[in-house]
Amino acid sequence: MDDSQLLRYSRHILLDEIGIEGQQKLLDARALVIGAGGLGSPAAMYLASAGVGRLTIVDNDTVDLTNLQRQIAHNMARVGLPKAESARATLAAINPAIQIEALVERADDARLAELVSRADVVLDCTDNFATRHAVNRACVAHGVPLVSGAVIRFDGQVSVFDPRGGAGRSADLPCYSCLFPQDQPFEDVACSTMGVFAPLVGVVGAMQAAEALKLLMGIGEPLAGRLLLLDGLRMDWTCIKIGRNDACPVCAQP
Protein backbone atom coordinates (compact mmCIF):
# COMPACT_ATOMS: atom_id res chain seq x y z
CA MET A 1 0.00 0.00 0.00
CA ASP A 2 1.13 3.53 -0.71
CA ASP A 3 0.79 6.48 1.68
CA SER A 4 -2.58 7.47 0.25
CA GLN A 5 -4.01 4.00 0.82
CA LEU A 6 -2.56 3.81 4.32
CA LEU A 7 -4.36 7.06 5.12
CA ARG A 8 -7.60 6.14 3.36
CA TYR A 9 -7.93 2.80 5.14
CA SER A 10 -6.35 3.89 8.42
CA ARG A 11 -9.51 3.27 10.48
CA HIS A 12 -9.48 -0.35 9.33
CA ILE A 13 -5.75 -0.68 9.87
CA LEU A 14 -6.13 0.56 13.45
CA LEU A 15 -8.26 -2.49 14.24
CA ASP A 16 -6.07 -5.28 15.59
CA GLU A 17 -8.22 -7.89 13.84
CA ILE A 18 -7.58 -6.25 10.46
CA GLY A 19 -4.33 -4.30 10.40
CA ILE A 20 -2.29 -3.84 7.23
CA GLU A 21 -2.42 -7.54 6.42
CA GLY A 22 -6.21 -7.68 6.48
CA GLN A 23 -6.58 -4.52 4.44
CA GLN A 24 -4.17 -5.88 1.85
CA LYS A 25 -6.35 -8.98 1.57
CA LEU A 26 -9.28 -6.72 0.69
CA LEU A 27 -7.27 -4.84 -1.91
CA ASP A 28 -6.31 -8.16 -3.52
CA ALA A 29 -9.84 -9.62 -3.39
CA ARG A 30 -12.55 -10.17 -6.00
CA ALA A 31 -16.21 -9.84 -5.02
CA LEU A 32 -19.21 -10.67 -7.19
CA VAL A 33 -22.48 -8.86 -6.43
CA ILE A 34 -25.58 -10.28 -8.10
CA GLY A 35 -28.21 -7.55 -8.15
CA ALA A 36 -27.79 -3.76 -7.98
CA GLY A 37 -31.08 -2.92 -6.29
CA GLY A 38 -32.09 -2.37 -2.68
CA LEU A 39 -29.64 -4.87 -1.20
CA GLY A 40 -26.92 -4.62 -3.84
CA SER A 41 -26.69 -0.84 -3.53
CA PRO A 42 -25.51 -0.59 0.10
CA ALA A 43 -23.61 -3.88 -0.07
CA ALA A 44 -21.55 -2.82 -3.09
CA MET A 45 -21.03 0.70 -1.75
CA TYR A 46 -19.54 -0.62 1.49
CA LEU A 47 -17.36 -3.12 -0.38
CA ALA A 48 -16.05 -0.29 -2.55
CA SER A 49 -15.47 2.08 0.36
CA ALA A 50 -13.69 -0.69 2.29
CA GLY A 51 -11.25 -1.18 -0.59
CA VAL A 52 -12.21 -4.51 -2.15
CA GLY A 53 -9.94 -4.37 -5.18
CA ARG A 54 -12.16 -5.84 -7.86
CA LEU A 55 -15.95 -5.67 -7.88
CA THR A 56 -18.25 -7.20 -10.48
CA ILE A 57 -21.88 -6.02 -10.47
CA VAL A 58 -24.47 -8.04 -12.40
CA ASP A 59 -27.98 -6.73 -13.11
CA ASN A 60 -30.09 -6.68 -16.28
CA ASP A 61 -32.68 -4.16 -15.05
CA THR A 62 -32.91 -0.40 -15.55
CA VAL A 63 -33.38 2.32 -12.95
CA ASP A 64 -37.05 3.17 -12.37
CA LEU A 65 -38.51 6.05 -10.39
CA THR A 66 -40.02 3.59 -7.91
CA ASN A 67 -36.54 2.23 -7.15
CA LEU A 68 -35.26 5.50 -5.71
CA GLN A 69 -37.16 5.09 -2.43
CA ARG A 70 -34.61 2.48 -1.33
CA GLN A 71 -31.96 1.75 -4.00
CA ILE A 72 -29.39 4.30 -2.89
CA ALA A 73 -26.78 3.66 -5.60
CA HIS A 74 -29.09 5.39 -8.12
CA ASN A 75 -30.54 8.87 -8.53
CA MET A 76 -33.03 10.87 -10.59
CA ALA A 77 -30.53 11.61 -13.34
CA ARG A 78 -30.09 7.88 -14.00
CA VAL A 79 -33.72 6.85 -14.38
CA GLY A 80 -33.89 4.65 -17.47
CA LEU A 81 -30.20 3.70 -17.37
CA PRO A 82 -28.99 0.15 -16.60
CA LYS A 83 -28.67 -0.39 -12.86
CA ALA A 84 -25.28 -2.05 -13.23
CA GLU A 85 -23.89 0.99 -15.06
CA SER A 86 -25.49 3.39 -12.57
CA ALA A 87 -24.00 1.43 -9.66
CA ARG A 88 -20.58 1.47 -11.31
CA ALA A 89 -20.67 5.26 -11.53
CA THR A 90 -21.59 5.53 -7.86
CA LEU A 91 -18.89 3.09 -6.75
CA ALA A 92 -16.24 4.79 -8.90
CA ALA A 93 -17.08 8.11 -7.26
CA ILE A 94 -16.68 6.51 -3.83
CA ASN A 95 -13.39 4.80 -4.63
CA PRO A 96 -11.80 5.48 -8.03
CA ALA A 97 -8.79 3.31 -7.19
CA ILE A 98 -10.62 -0.03 -7.40
CA GLN A 99 -11.62 -1.99 -10.51
CA ILE A 100 -15.37 -2.15 -11.17
CA GLU A 101 -16.99 -4.32 -13.82
CA ALA A 102 -20.64 -3.69 -14.68
CA LEU A 103 -22.48 -6.49 -16.48
CA VAL A 104 -25.90 -5.63 -17.88
CA GLU A 105 -27.23 -9.15 -18.24
CA ARG A 106 -29.24 -11.90 -16.60
CA ALA A 107 -26.61 -14.57 -16.07
CA ASP A 108 -27.63 -18.15 -16.86
CA ASP A 109 -26.08 -21.21 -15.23
CA ALA A 110 -23.09 -21.30 -17.56
CA ARG A 111 -22.39 -17.61 -17.14
CA LEU A 112 -22.78 -17.79 -13.37
CA ALA A 113 -20.32 -20.68 -13.26
CA GLU A 114 -17.80 -18.53 -15.13
CA LEU A 115 -18.32 -15.47 -12.92
CA VAL A 116 -18.37 -17.34 -9.61
CA SER A 117 -15.21 -19.27 -10.46
CA ARG A 118 -13.32 -15.96 -10.63
CA ALA A 119 -14.67 -14.60 -7.32
CA ASP A 120 -13.45 -14.89 -3.74
CA VAL A 121 -16.92 -14.18 -2.35
CA VAL A 122 -20.41 -13.85 -3.85
CA LEU A 123 -23.22 -11.65 -2.56
CA ASP A 124 -26.72 -12.68 -3.60
CA CYS A 125 -28.75 -9.46 -3.63
CA THR A 126 -31.49 -10.71 -5.95
CA ASP A 127 -35.23 -10.96 -5.40
CA ASN A 128 -36.25 -14.31 -6.89
CA PHE A 129 -35.74 -17.92 -5.89
CA ALA A 130 -34.70 -19.18 -9.33
CA THR A 131 -31.67 -16.88 -9.42
CA ARG A 132 -30.81 -17.55 -5.79
CA HIS A 133 -30.74 -21.28 -6.43
CA ALA A 134 -28.67 -20.83 -9.58
CA VAL A 135 -26.14 -18.71 -7.68
CA ASN A 136 -26.05 -21.26 -4.87
CA ARG A 137 -25.38 -24.14 -7.26
CA ALA A 138 -22.48 -22.24 -8.82
CA CYS A 139 -21.01 -21.37 -5.41
CA VAL A 140 -21.20 -24.98 -4.22
CA ALA A 141 -19.68 -26.27 -7.46
CA HIS A 142 -16.73 -23.85 -7.26
CA GLY A 143 -16.28 -23.77 -3.50
CA VAL A 144 -16.94 -20.03 -3.17
CA PRO A 145 -18.66 -18.61 -0.06
CA LEU A 146 -22.09 -17.07 -0.60
CA VAL A 147 -23.60 -14.22 1.43
CA SER A 148 -27.37 -14.22 1.01
CA GLY A 149 -29.85 -11.52 1.98
CA ALA A 150 -33.56 -10.92 1.48
CA VAL A 151 -36.09 -8.27 2.50
CA ILE A 152 -39.85 -7.88 2.01
CA ARG A 153 -42.25 -5.54 3.81
CA PHE A 154 -40.72 -5.11 7.31
CA ASP A 155 -38.91 -8.45 7.43
CA GLY A 156 -35.29 -9.19 6.57
CA GLN A 157 -32.92 -12.13 6.69
CA VAL A 158 -29.24 -12.75 6.10
CA SER A 159 -26.98 -15.80 6.19
CA VAL A 160 -23.68 -17.16 4.88
CA PHE A 161 -23.38 -20.42 2.97
CA ASP A 162 -19.75 -21.53 2.87
CA PRO A 163 -18.99 -24.73 0.92
CA ARG A 164 -15.27 -24.64 1.67
CA GLY A 165 -13.56 -27.22 3.83
CA GLY A 166 -10.40 -26.77 5.85
CA ALA A 167 -9.31 -25.63 9.27
CA GLY A 168 -11.95 -24.00 11.42
CA ARG A 169 -14.81 -24.86 9.07
CA SER A 170 -17.40 -27.54 9.69
CA ALA A 171 -18.09 -30.13 7.03
CA ASP A 172 -21.74 -30.01 8.09
CA LEU A 173 -22.44 -26.45 6.97
CA PRO A 174 -25.59 -26.15 4.84
CA CYS A 175 -26.01 -24.57 1.43
CA TYR A 176 -28.93 -22.34 0.45
CA SER A 177 -30.79 -25.34 -0.97
CA CYS A 178 -30.58 -27.15 2.37
CA LEU A 179 -32.61 -24.33 3.90
CA PHE A 180 -34.89 -23.63 0.92
CA PRO A 181 -35.04 -26.82 -1.22
CA GLN A 182 -34.94 -25.98 -4.90
CA ASP A 183 -37.63 -28.56 -5.72
CA GLN A 184 -40.04 -27.01 -3.21
CA PRO A 185 -42.58 -24.63 -4.76
CA PHE A 186 -42.07 -21.01 -3.70
CA GLU A 187 -44.03 -17.97 -4.74
CA ASP A 188 -41.79 -14.98 -5.40
CA VAL A 189 -43.21 -11.89 -3.72
CA ALA A 190 -42.42 -8.63 -5.50
CA CYS A 191 -41.82 -5.29 -3.82
CA SER A 192 -44.20 -3.80 -6.38
CA THR A 193 -47.11 -5.68 -4.84
CA MET A 194 -46.09 -6.11 -1.19
CA GLY A 195 -43.90 -3.06 -0.56
CA VAL A 196 -40.64 -2.81 1.37
CA PHE A 197 -39.52 -0.57 4.24
CA ALA A 198 -36.66 1.44 2.72
CA PRO A 199 -34.10 1.44 5.60
CA LEU A 200 -34.41 -2.33 6.02
CA VAL A 201 -32.65 -3.07 2.73
CA GLY A 202 -29.85 -0.79 3.91
CA VAL A 203 -29.53 -2.72 7.18
CA VAL A 204 -29.46 -6.13 5.51
CA GLY A 205 -27.28 -5.00 2.59
CA ALA A 206 -24.75 -3.50 4.99
CA MET A 207 -24.72 -6.76 6.96
CA GLN A 208 -24.06 -8.67 3.75
CA ALA A 209 -21.08 -6.41 3.12
CA ALA A 210 -19.83 -6.95 6.68
CA GLU A 211 -20.03 -10.74 6.33
CA ALA A 212 -18.30 -10.61 2.95
CA LEU A 213 -15.46 -8.47 4.32
CA LYS A 214 -15.01 -10.84 7.27
CA LEU A 215 -14.84 -13.81 4.91
CA LEU A 216 -12.30 -12.10 2.66
CA MET A 217 -10.06 -11.23 5.59
CA GLY A 218 -10.62 -14.45 7.51
CA ILE A 219 -11.65 -12.71 10.72
CA GLY A 220 -14.42 -13.20 13.23
CA GLU A 221 -17.17 -15.79 13.02
CA PRO A 222 -19.30 -15.73 9.87
CA LEU A 223 -23.04 -16.43 9.83
CA ALA A 224 -22.46 -19.85 8.27
CA GLY A 225 -24.86 -22.35 9.80
CA ARG A 226 -27.02 -19.56 11.18
CA LEU A 227 -29.95 -17.60 9.75
CA LEU A 228 -30.41 -14.11 11.16
CA LEU A 229 -33.99 -12.79 10.98
CA LEU A 230 -35.02 -9.18 11.52
CA ASP A 231 -38.51 -7.97 12.41
CA GLY A 232 -38.19 -4.32 11.42
CA LEU A 233 -41.45 -3.23 13.04
CA ARG A 234 -40.35 -4.45 16.47
CA MET A 235 -36.60 -4.13 15.69
CA ASP A 236 -36.20 -7.64 17.01
CA TRP A 237 -33.42 -9.98 15.89
CA THR A 238 -33.76 -13.77 15.92
CA CYS A 239 -30.87 -16.14 15.19
CA ILE A 240 -31.71 -19.67 14.08
CA LYS A 241 -29.19 -22.46 13.72
CA ILE A 242 -29.49 -24.31 10.42
CA GLY A 243 -27.98 -27.66 9.54
CA ARG A 244 -26.99 -29.47 6.40
CA ASN A 245 -29.48 -31.68 4.62
CA ASP A 246 -27.73 -34.98 3.94
CA ALA A 247 -30.12 -35.56 1.05
CA CYS A 248 -29.61 -32.13 -0.53
CA PRO A 249 -29.24 -32.58 -4.30
CA VAL A 250 -26.83 -29.63 -4.48
CA CYS A 251 -24.27 -30.12 -1.70
CA ALA A 252 -24.73 -33.68 -0.41
CA GLN A 253 -21.79 -35.97 -1.07
CA PRO A 254 -22.48 -38.72 -3.62
C-alpha positions as CSV (number, residue, x, y, z in Angstrom):
1,M,0.0,0.0,0.0
2,D,1.1,3.5,-0.7
3,D,0.8,6.5,1.7
4,S,-2.6,7.5,0.2
5,Q,-4.0,4.0,0.8
6,L,-2.6,3.8,4.3
7,L,-4.4,7.1,5.1
8,R,-7.6,6.1,3.4
9,Y,-7.9,2.8,5.1
10,S,-6.4,3.9,8.4
11,R,-9.5,3.3,10.5
12,H,-9.5,-0.4,9.3
13,I,-5.7,-0.7,9.9
14,L,-6.1,0.6,13.5
15,L,-8.3,-2.5,14.2
16,D,-6.1,-5.3,15.6
17,E,-8.2,-7.9,13.8
18,I,-7.6,-6.3,10.5
19,G,-4.3,-4.3,10.4
20,I,-2.3,-3.8,7.2
21,E,-2.4,-7.5,6.4
22,G,-6.2,-7.7,6.5
23,Q,-6.6,-4.5,4.4
24,Q,-4.2,-5.9,1.8
25,K,-6.4,-9.0,1.6
26,L,-9.3,-6.7,0.7
27,L,-7.3,-4.8,-1.9
28,D,-6.3,-8.2,-3.5
29,A,-9.8,-9.6,-3.4
30,R,-12.5,-10.2,-6.0
31,A,-16.2,-9.8,-5.0
32,L,-19.2,-10.7,-7.2
33,V,-22.5,-8.9,-6.4
34,I,-25.6,-10.3,-8.1
35,G,-28.2,-7.5,-8.2
36,A,-27.8,-3.8,-8.0
37,G,-31.1,-2.9,-6.3
38,G,-32.1,-2.4,-2.7
39,L,-29.6,-4.9,-1.2
40,G,-26.9,-4.6,-3.8
41,S,-26.7,-0.8,-3.5
42,P,-25.5,-0.6,0.1
43,A,-23.6,-3.9,-0.1
44,A,-21.5,-2.8,-3.1
45,M,-21.0,0.7,-1.7
46,Y,-19.5,-0.6,1.5
47,L,-17.4,-3.1,-0.4
48,A,-16.1,-0.3,-2.5
49,S,-15.5,2.1,0.4
50,A,-13.7,-0.7,2.3
51,G,-11.3,-1.2,-0.6
52,V,-12.2,-4.5,-2.1
53,G,-9.9,-4.4,-5.2
54,R,-12.2,-5.8,-7.9
55,L,-16.0,-5.7,-7.9
56,T,-18.3,-7.2,-10.5
57,I,-21.9,-6.0,-10.5
58,V,-24.5,-8.0,-12.4
59,D,-28.0,-6.7,-13.1
60,N,-30.1,-6.7,-16.3
61,D,-32.7,-4.2,-15.0
62,T,-32.9,-0.4,-15.6
63,V,-33.4,2.3,-13.0
64,D,-37.0,3.2,-12.4
65,L,-38.5,6.0,-10.4
66,T,-40.0,3.6,-7.9
67,N,-36.5,2.2,-7.1
68,L,-35.3,5.5,-5.7
69,Q,-37.2,5.1,-2.4
70,R,-34.6,2.5,-1.3
71,Q,-32.0,1.8,-4.0
72,I,-29.4,4.3,-2.9
73,A,-26.8,3.7,-5.6
74,H,-29.1,5.4,-8.1
75,N,-30.5,8.9,-8.5
76,M,-33.0,10.9,-10.6
77,A,-30.5,11.6,-13.3
78,R,-30.1,7.9,-14.0
79,V,-33.7,6.8,-14.4
80,G,-33.9,4.7,-17.5
81,L,-30.2,3.7,-17.4
82,P,-29.0,0.2,-16.6
83,K,-28.7,-0.4,-12.9
84,A,-25.3,-2.1,-13.2
85,E,-23.9,1.0,-15.1
86,S,-25.5,3.4,-12.6
87,A,-24.0,1.4,-9.7
88,R,-20.6,1.5,-11.3
89,A,-20.7,5.3,-11.5
90,T,-21.6,5.5,-7.9
91,L,-18.9,3.1,-6.8
92,A,-16.2,4.8,-8.9
93,A,-17.1,8.1,-7.3
94,I,-16.7,6.5,-3.8
95,N,-13.4,4.8,-4.6
96,P,-11.8,5.5,-8.0
97,A,-8.8,3.3,-7.2
98,I,-10.6,0.0,-7.4
99,Q,-11.6,-2.0,-10.5
100,I,-15.4,-2.1,-11.2
101,E,-17.0,-4.3,-13.8
102,A,-20.6,-3.7,-14.7
103,L,-22.5,-6.5,-16.5
104,V,-25.9,-5.6,-17.9
105,E,-27.2,-9.2,-18.2
106,R,-29.2,-11.9,-16.6
107,A,-26.6,-14.6,-16.1
108,D,-27.6,-18.1,-16.9
109,D,-26.1,-21.2,-15.2
110,A,-23.1,-21.3,-17.6
111,R,-22.4,-17.6,-17.1
112,L,-22.8,-17.8,-13.4
113,A,-20.3,-20.7,-13.3
114,E,-17.8,-18.5,-15.1
115,L,-18.3,-15.5,-12.9
116,V,-18.4,-17.3,-9.6
117,S,-15.2,-19.3,-10.5
118,R,-13.3,-16.0,-10.6
119,A,-14.7,-14.6,-7.3
120,D,-13.5,-14.9,-3.7
121,V,-16.9,-14.2,-2.3
122,V,-20.4,-13.8,-3.9
123,L,-23.2,-11.6,-2.6
124,D,-26.7,-12.7,-3.6
125,C,-28.7,-9.5,-3.6
126,T,-31.5,-10.7,-5.9
127,D,-35.2,-11.0,-5.4
128,N,-36.2,-14.3,-6.9
129,F,-35.7,-17.9,-5.9
130,A,-34.7,-19.2,-9.3
131,T,-31.7,-16.9,-9.4
132,R,-30.8,-17.5,-5.8
133,H,-30.7,-21.3,-6.4
134,A,-28.7,-20.8,-9.6
135,V,-26.1,-18.7,-7.7
136,N,-26.1,-21.3,-4.9
137,R,-25.4,-24.1,-7.3
138,A,-22.5,-22.2,-8.8
139,C,-21.0,-21.4,-5.4
140,V,-21.2,-25.0,-4.2
141,A,-19.7,-26.3,-7.5
142,H,-16.7,-23.9,-7.3
143,G,-16.3,-23.8,-3.5
144,V,-16.9,-20.0,-3.2
145,P,-18.7,-18.6,-0.1
146,L,-22.1,-17.1,-0.6
147,V,-23.6,-14.2,1.4
148,S,-27.4,-14.2,1.0
149,G,-29.9,-11.5,2.0
150,A,-33.6,-10.9,1.5
151,V,-36.1,-8.3,2.5
152,I,-39.9,-7.9,2.0
153,R,-42.2,-5.5,3.8
154,F,-40.7,-5.1,7.3
155,D,-38.9,-8.5,7.4
156,G,-35.3,-9.2,6.6
157,Q,-32.9,-12.1,6.7
158,V,-29.2,-12.8,6.1
159,S,-27.0,-15.8,6.2
160,V,-23.7,-17.2,4.9
161,F,-23.4,-20.4,3.0
162,D,-19.8,-21.5,2.9
163,P,-19.0,-24.7,0.9
164,R,-15.3,-24.6,1.7
165,G,-13.6,-27.2,3.8
166,G,-10.4,-26.8,5.9
167,A,-9.3,-25.6,9.3
168,G,-11.9,-24.0,11.4
169,R,-14.8,-24.9,9.1
170,S,-17.4,-27.5,9.7
171,A,-18.1,-30.1,7.0
172,D,-21.7,-30.0,8.1
173,L,-22.4,-26.5,7.0
174,P,-25.6,-26.1,4.8
175,C,-26.0,-24.6,1.4
176,Y,-28.9,-22.3,0.4
177,S,-30.8,-25.3,-1.0
178,C,-30.6,-27.1,2.4
179,L,-32.6,-24.3,3.9
180,F,-34.9,-23.6,0.9
181,P,-35.0,-26.8,-1.2
182,Q,-34.9,-26.0,-4.9
183,D,-37.6,-28.6,-5.7
184,Q,-40.0,-27.0,-3.2
185,P,-42.6,-24.6,-4.8
186,F,-42.1,-21.0,-3.7
187,E,-44.0,-18.0,-4.7
188,D,-41.8,-15.0,-5.4
189,V,-43.2,-11.9,-3.7
190,A,-42.4,-8.6,-5.5
191,C,-41.8,-5.3,-3.8
192,S,-44.2,-3.8,-6.4
193,T,-47.1,-5.7,-4.8
194,M,-46.1,-6.1,-1.2
195,G,-43.9,-3.1,-0.6
196,V,-40.6,-2.8,1.4
197,F,-39.5,-0.6,4.2
198,A,-36.7,1.4,2.7
199,P,-34.1,1.4,5.6
200,L,-34.4,-2.3,6.0
201,V,-32.6,-3.1,2.7
202,G,-29.9,-0.8,3.9
203,V,-29.5,-2.7,7.2
204,V,-29.5,-6.1,5.5
205,G,-27.3,-5.0,2.6
206,A,-24.7,-3.5,5.0
207,M,-24.7,-6.8,7.0
208,Q,-24.1,-8.7,3.8
209,A,-21.1,-6.4,3.1
210,A,-19.8,-7.0,6.7
211,E,-20.0,-10.7,6.3
212,A,-18.3,-10.6,2.9
213,L,-15.5,-8.5,4.3
214,K,-15.0,-10.8,7.3
215,L,-14.8,-13.8,4.9
216,L,-12.3,-12.1,2.7
217,M,-10.1,-11.2,5.6
218,G,-10.6,-14.5,7.5
219,I,-11.6,-12.7,10.7
220,G,-14.4,-13.2,13.2
221,E,-17.2,-15.8,13.0
222,P,-19.3,-15.7,9.9
223,L,-23.0,-16.4,9.8
224,A,-22.5,-19.9,8.3
225,G,-24.9,-22.4,9.8
226,R,-27.0,-19.6,11.2
227,L,-30.0,-17.6,9.8
228,L,-30.4,-14.1,11.2
229,L,-34.0,-12.8,11.0
230,L,-35.0,-9.2,11.5
231,D,-38.5,-8.0,12.4
232,G,-38.2,-4.3,11.4
233,L,-41.4,-3.2,13.0
234,R,-40.3,-4.4,16.5
235,M,-36.6,-4.1,15.7
236,D,-36.2,-7.6,17.0
237,W,-33.4,-10.0,15.9
238,T,-33.8,-13.8,15.9
239,C,-30.9,-16.1,15.2
240,I,-31.7,-19.7,14.1
241,K,-29.2,-22.5,13.7
242,I,-29.5,-24.3,10.4
243,G,-28.0,-27.7,9.5
244,R,-27.0,-29.5,6.4
245,N,-29.5,-31.7,4.6
246,D,-27.7,-35.0,3.9
247,A,-30.1,-35.6,1.1
248,C,-29.6,-32.1,-0.5
249,P,-29.2,-32.6,-4.3
250,V,-26.8,-29.6,-4.5
251,C,-24.3,-30.1,-1.7
252,A,-24.7,-33.7,-0.4
253,Q,-21.8,-36.0,-1.1
254,P,-22.5,-38.7,-3.6
